[in-house]
Amino acid sequence: MGSIFGKIFRVSTFGESHGNAVGCIIDGCPSMLEITQEEIQRDLDKRRPGQNALTTQRNETDQCEILSGVFEGKTLGTPICIVVKNKDQHSQDYDEIAKCWRPSHADFTYDMKYGLRDYRGGGRSSARETIGRVAAGAVAKKFLGDNVKITAWVESVHAISMPLRKDTPTQEEIESSPVRCPHVQTSAKMEEFIKKAKAEGDSLGGVIRCRIEGLPAGLGEPVFDRFEAELAKAMLSIPASKGFEIGSGFASTRMFGSQHNDIFALDENGKPTTLTNNAGGVLGGMTTSRPVEFRVAFKPTATIAKEQKTLSRELKETTVVGKGRHDPCVLPRAVPIVEAMAALVCADTLLIQRTARI
């Protein structure tokens, strides 16, 4: 079903939104890595529902449990299974959509592909599946160590954008904002706009920016498994993602080569670097050691509290109103998911690189 990500550091996620549990199995994580449930829980707490008035009020603590692969606080080198129980399902909210297809949801495509779907909360297509990704990402971050720093933040919501920032925001700046936008004035505007959309029964999308610092040069496998290609696949696999760009991205189409080229030079330590980073830290599909910088676009949440026209499974015209508990804007809770998927790409490519040369 396409539920496995990675080649060496391989992650398989499992579970449905209103099933008994969700989680992941990590295969290929080296042994002797120190990891605790508390470290994994810190990342899960960033994506859990009910954090504030801007997120779904589904009351889940999302407490994780390591079932295998870790002994006396260290990984064994065997498959690591992490599970989170579902405890606050309101499945009755979804009885109506068992018979129709919600606009911009996966209801239609799941029916067409499998002939059967778990309509409770969207089943497997629900963003609740990403719990397994975030848990696995926490393990990947521990493997990467302190030298690799992955930072994601909300750059824009709808037409509200924060000023471009060249330095990397601190986690304190990001987490002090309910929107996870590290610009106080912009964050306040975003918060009010999201609340307004929610009050009107509508939803909003936006853009998350992410920066990966500390990667060595040479990660990535040309030609089909380029670093940015793996990164793009990881980001576009996140529910509600609709766009990916790295470095100067689409803005490069409005530049001359003389403006866009990153000139090589020596840094203060006599090591090769580039004076600019329009390439976003990747050349020829491989990392340059400059920060990898990319952006991910997310659409407005598909479930809205407004009546919309649709079709039933019997192809009859009908209407549907979104029920259940949903985020009016997915951006704040998508930040840890973007970081987790970036960590999985980095961990996998680092392990692959160990096989590339002596």
N, C-alpha and C positions, 0 to 999 in steps of 0.2 A: 504493500500500500504506500510505499514511499515514506515510511516512518523511521528510517535510519539515516543519520547524517554523519559524514566523516569516513575516512579510509583507514586510519590507524586508531586515532582517538574516536571511536565509533559510539554514537548515542542513538538509542531507540527510545521513543516516547510511547506511552500507552495510556488508555483511559478515555472516558467520555465525560462531558460536563456534569451530567447527573447520575453517572455510574457510581460504583462503590468507592473508587479511588482513581487518581491519576499519578503519573510518575515517569521514571526513566530507568533504563539500564545502560550503564557505561561499560564498554568493552575496549580494552587497549590502554587503559590508564596504567602507567608504570607503578611498580610496587614501591613501598617505603615512603610514599607521599603522606605527610601528616594532614589529616582532615577530620573535622568534627561536624556533628549535626548543627551545632551553634553557628559555625561559619556558613553553612549552606542556608540556614534559617535567616541570616541577615539579608541575603539577597532575595529570598522568597518574601520577606516582609515588605520589600520595596514594591513588589508587584501584586501583593494580595489585595482583595477587594475591601471596600469599606474604610479606606484610609482617611477620607475626608468627604466633604459635600460634593466634590467634583467627580467622584468615582461611584461605581455601582455599590449599592448598600447590601449586597449579598454578604452575610455575616460568616465569613470563613477565616479561621486563624491560620490555615494552611501550614499546620505543623508537620514537618517532615520526619521520616524515620528511615534510617539506613538498615536495609534488611540483609545485605550481603556485601562482600568485597572489602570490608574494613575490619581490622582486628587490632585491638589495643591502640586505637587512634591512628593507625597507618593502613594505607591501601595494601592489599595482598597481591595485586597484579591480576586478580580474578574479576569477573563481572561485578560491578557495583550496582545494586538495586536500591533506588530511593523512591519512597512512596509517600503520598499525601492523601489522606482520606477526605472524601466529600461529606460534608455534614449539614449543609443548609440549603438543600435543594427544594425548590418550589415547582415541582414538575407539572402541577396542575395549571400553571400559567401558560403552558405550551400546548394544551389540548387542541386549541383552535387551529394551530399551524400544522397539525398532523395531516390536515386535509387540503392545505394550500401552500403556495410558495411565497415566502416573504421577499419583497423586492431587494435586490443586491445581496441576498444571502446565498448560502450554498445548498439550500433546500432542493432547488431544481436540479442542480448538477449531481448531487448525491443520489437522487431518485433515478436520474438517467443512467448513472454509472452502475449502481448496485441494485436498483429496484427496491431498496429498503433503506431507511435511515432512522437513526435515533433522533427524534424531533425535540426531545427534552433539552432545552437550552442550547440546541444546535449540535448536541452529541459530540462527535469527534471534530467537527468544524469549529467548535467553540474555542475562543482564545484561552480557555481554561487548560487546554492541552499544553500551553506554553510553560506551565509549572515545571514540567519535566525538563524543558530547555534551560530554565533559570537554575534549577538544581544542578544540572550537568555543567552549566556555565560556571557555577561557583567552584566546582572541582577543577575545571579547566583553569580558572584564574589562579587557584592555589598552585597548580602545576607550573604556570607561567612565572610565578614569583613576583617579587617587588620590583624587578627591573622593567617589567612590561606593565604599562599603565593604560587602562581602557576607561575613557570618560565619555559618557553620552548625556545630552541635555536637550530640552525642548527649545528649538530656535524660533518656531513660529506656530501660531494657531490661527487658522483661517488667514486673514490679511494682516494680522498683528505680528510683527517680527521684531526681535531684539537686535540691537546693533551688532555688526560683525565683530567678533572677538578673536584676537590673535593669540592671546595666552589661553591656557587651559583653566576652566573654572574649577574650583575646589569642590569636593563632595559636600562640604558644609554649605557652600553657596547654592548648590543645586537642591539639596534636601531641605533647605530652609524655605523653599518655594513650594506651595501645594501643586503647582503646575510643573515643577522641576525645570523652571526657566531661571538661570542665574543672573537675571537683570531685574532688579527690584521693581522699577517702574513698569516695565513690559509685563512682568509676571502679574502685577495687579490688574492691568488691563485685560490680560488673557483670562484671569479668574472671573472677572465680572462678565466677560463676553460668554464664557462657558456656562455660567449660571443663568444668563439671559436665554441662551439657546435651550437649555434644559427646561426652563420655566415655560417656554413656548412649545415644548414637546419635540424639539429638533436636536441636531447633533453637529459636531464640527470635526474637521481634520486638521492636519498641519505637518510640520517637518521636524525631525530629530537629527541633530548633528552629532557625530561621534568622532573621537580622535584616539588613535592607538599610538602610544609612544614607547620607545625602547626596543623595538624589534630589530634584529640584525639584518644586514643586507643579504639578499639572495633567497628569501623564502618565496615559495610559489613554484609551480611546475609548468613551464611552457610546453605545449602551446594551448591545450584545452583546459588545463587545470591552473590557469593563471590565478595569482593571489586575489586580484579584484573580481575575477569570475566566481571564485569560491565565496568571496564576501557578498557579491551580488545575489548569488543563490541563497545564501544564509538569510539575508535581509528580506528578500522577496518571498521567502517561505513563511514569514511572520504574518499572521492574520491581519487583514486590513492594510497591508503595505501595498503601495501602488507605484512607487518610483525609487530609483537608486542612482546616485551619481557620486563619482570619486574625484577628488581634487577640484580642478576648475569646472569639471562637468560640462553642462550645456553652455555655460558662459564662455568656454573656449571657442565655441563656434563664432563668436563675435570678436575674436582676437587675431592678430597677425602672428606668424611663427616667431618673429623676432621679439614679440611681447610675451609669448607663451613659453618658450624654451627655458628650461631650468639650467642655468650656467653652473658648471662644476668649478669648485674651488676647494681650498684646504681650510679646515676649521682651526680653532685656537690650539688644538692638540695635534695638528698636522695630519688629520685624517680627511679623506675626501667627503665632501658634502655638496649641496647645491645652494645657490644664493636665494632662490625662490623654491616654492613647492607646488607649482601648478599641477604637477603629475599626481599629487596626493599621496606621495610616498611609494609609488609603484612605477617601475619602468620595465617594459618587455614582459609584464606579468609577474615580476619579482620585486620584492621590497628593496628600497634603497637605503634604509636605516633612518630616513626622514620620517616624521610623523605620518601615519596613514590617516587621511582625513576624508570622511564621506558623509553623505546625507541620505536620509530615508524619508520618503513621503508616505503619509498615512491618510486614507480616505475618512470621511465622516462615518461614525458608527452607523451601521445599516439599520439597526432597530431604533425606530423613533415612535413617539406617542402621538402620531398623527394618522388619520385614516388614509390608506392608500389603496388604489386599485391593483388587483392581481388576478391570478388564475388559480383555480383549484386543481387537484390532481386529476379530476375528471374533465379538465379543460373548460370549466365553467367560469364566467366572469364573477368575481366576488370582491370583497374588500377585506383589509386586515389592519389592525392597530397593534403596534408593538406592545407586548406585555412582558412581564418579568423585570429583572433588575439589571440595568445596563449602564455603561459609562456614556455620558453625553459627549465625551472626547477621550479617545484611547491613548492619547499622547503621554500623559503623566505615568501611566502604568506600563507603557511600551518601552520606556527608557531602560529599565533593567533587562528587558528581553533583548533589546539591541546590543547591550553590553555582553549578555550571555552568548549570543550567537557569534559576536566578534571574537570572544574568548575561545569558543569551540574551533573556529577557523584557525586562530593563531596556534592553539595547542596541536591541532592536527598537522598543520604545515611544518611546525617545528620538529615533530616526530618524523615526518616524511623526510625532512632535510637531513636527518641523521643517517639516512640510507643513501644520500646522494654523493657523498665524498668521504674519503678517509680523513 
